Amino acid sequence: MSFPRDDKGELVRGTKRRPTLEDGVVVYANATILGGDVVIGRDSVVGSNVWLTKSIAPRSTIVIEKPRLVVREN
């Protein structure tokens, strides 16, 4: 992710670049949350290895479902 620049190529200062985590949010290992306008609502849980680039409503749980193992015998 590069820094925003104006028409003259100068860095734009004062731009929010980090997400907002409201009260009571739990973020597990290896989760990635990107974007200055992203808000993770209060009392939400972000599971391990989740990649987020959009806002999440309060009291949400975001996880990656594990694939199901299928065994076929010949």
N, C-alpha and C positions, 0 to 999 in steps of 0.2 A: 504494500500500500504506500503510495507516494504522498508527499505533503501537497496540499492544494496551493496553487499559485495564481496570481492575478494576471491581467493582460500584459504586464511588463515583465513577467517571469519572476516576480518577487514572491516570497513565501507569504501566505495569508495568515496573519496572527489572530488569536482569539477565537478560532474555530474549534468547537467541541469535537474531539476525535475518539473519545472513550465512551463505552456504553454505560448506562445507569443501572445499577443493581439496587432495587428498593429493599426495605427492611425485611429481614428473615429469609433472604434468598440463599440457597445452598447450591454451590457449583462444585461438582466432582472433578477428579483428576482428568487432565487432557481435554477438557471441554474448551471450545474456542468460541468467543463472543466478540463480534466485530461491528463497528459502526458507531458514530457519535450520536445518531438519532435513535439508537436501539435502547429500549427500556425493558428490563426484566421485572415483571410485577411482583409485589410483595408476597412473601411466603411461597415462592415457587421453588422448584427443584430442577436443576439442569444436570442431567446424567453424564457419566463419563463418556468421552470421545464424541460428544455432540458438537456440531458446527452450526452456529446461529448467526444470521445476518438480518433478522427482523425482530420486532418487539413481541413480547409474550404477555398474555393477560395474567393478572394476579391469581395466586393459588393454582398454578399450572405445573404439570410434571412433564418434562421433555426428556425422552430416552430414545436410544436406538434399540429397536427390537432385534433380538438375536435370530439369525436364520435357523430354520428348523432342519434337523438332520433327517434325511430320507435314505433308508437302506432298501435296495431292491435286490432280491435274490433271484438268480436265474433258474 
